[in-house]
Amino acid sequence: MSDVQIPGGPYINSIIGEGTRFNGEFDLNGLLRIDGDFCGTVRTEGKVLVGKNGRAECTVYAGTVVIGGIVRGNIFANEKVVILSTGIVLGNIHSPRFIVEEGVIFNGTAKIVQEGKGSKTAAAKPSVEQVEPESYAPPGSDSSHDQEEAKRPVSATGVAGGSGGTG
């Protein structure tokens, strides 16, 4: 099989094609694209792409993970995780950057971690826990109601749980 070059990117050197099932561990250099069914563990410093028809029940350790299909399991990325509008993730995500398009299904937790240990830029950025809920209250509103609203979980589409503040 010849390698496929993405302009300005790494070679796609491993593909689990549509209609293919693979169980096991995948340790690789470069990029893995999953368009079939995969169950196991993936380890790469490169990228893992789960195509629109791809289904993975696995733990992923990668530099970048892009999901357009279904992933059931935990994702640990050194750079970023991107869930496209067709993506479904049932599991936990640990990454310095987390990008979610509108319309995804995500059931799990997302932990934004520092990009590198000892990174001066990462240490200077405030964490989510350091942001005060009052800073989101519009002027002239009931702050106790808004504090409760701010504590409710937010879905991937950005809608808070409950009445939506329409009182």
N, C-alpha and C positions, 0 to 999 in steps of 0.2 A: 504494500500500500504506500502510495506516495504521500508525503506530508503536504498539508494545505497551509499556505501562508496567508495570514490576515494582514492587510496593509498596516504597517506601523505596529504590529503586534507579534506575539510568539507563534510558533507553529502549533497547529492542532495535530498533536502526535498520537492522540488516543481518542477513539470514538466508540461509543456503545450505540450502535445504530438502531433505528426503529425496527421493532419486531425481534430484537435481541434481548436475552436475559443473561445477566451476569451476577454471580454471587461470589463474594470474597473481598480481598483487600487490594487496593489500587495505590501503589507508591510510584509516582512518576515525576519527571521534570517536564515542565511545559503545561499544556492545556488539555483538559479532558472535557469532551462534549458528550452529554448523556441524552440520547433521543429514544432510548429503549427503557428497559427495566433494570435497575441496579439495586443490589442489597449488600451492604457491607460497610467498608471504611475507605475513604479517599484521603490521601496525603500528597500535597504538592505545594511548592512555593509559588506556583503559577496560578492559572485560573481554572475554575470548574464552571461549566455552562450546562444548565439543565434546560433543554429545549422545550418548546410548547407541548410536545407529546411525550416528554421524558418523565419517568417516575423513579424516584430514588428513596429507598428506606435505608438511611445510612448516617454515619457521622462523617462530617467533612472538615478537614484541616487544610486550608488553602490561603493563598494571598488574596485573591478576589473570587467571589462567588456570585454568579448571575443566574436567577431562577425565573424561568418562564413556564415551567411545568409544576410537578408536585414533588415536594421533599418532605419526608417524615423522618425527623431526627435532628441532631444538634449540629450547628454550623459554627466553626471557629475560623475567623478570617483575620489575617494580619493587616489588610488594607481596607477592603470594603465588601459589603453585601448589598446586592441590588435585587429587588423583587419586582419583576415586570407585571403589568396589569393582568396577565393570564396566570400568574404564579400563585401557588398555594404552599404555605409552609406550616407544618404542624411540628413544632419543636422550638428550641431555644437558639438564640443568635448571640454571639460574642464578637464584636468588631469595632474598630475605631470609627467607621462610617457606615451608616445604614440608610439606604435609599429605597423608598417604597412608592410605587406608582399607585394611582387611584384604581380601586376595584380589586385589589389583591385580597386573599384570605390568609390571615396570619393568626395562628393560635399558639401562643407560647410567650416567652419573655425575650426582650432584647436588651442586652447589656452593652453599653458603649464603653469600650476600654481604651486605655492610652495606646497610642500607635506604637511607641517604643519605650522600653524602660529607660529612664534617664533623659527622655526627650524634654527639652526646655519648653517647647511650644505646647506640648500636650499638658504639661503641668500648669501652664498659665491659663488654660481654658477652664471656665467654671463648669462644674458638673450639674446635672439636672437637679440633684438634691439641694444645691446652693441657691437656686432661684426661688424667690418668695412668691407665693400665690397672689398676694395683693398687687403685685406689679402688673397682673393681667386684668385687674378690675377696671372697667370703664368709669370715667368720672360720673359722680352722682348716683352710683348703683349701691345696692345693699351688699356690703363687703362680706358679711357672714354667709349669705346665700352663695356668693361668687366663690368663696373659699371652699365651700362644700362641693360646688360644681367643678372646681379645679382639681379636687381630689378624686373624682370619678375617673375610671379608666377610659381611654380614648381608643376607638377602633381604628383599623387601618385606613378607613375612609375619613377619619378626622372628626367623627361625630361622638360627642360624649354620651355616656349612658344616662338614662333617666329621661326627664321631660324635655331636655334640651334648653331649659331656661325660658320657656314661653309661658310659664307660670300660671 
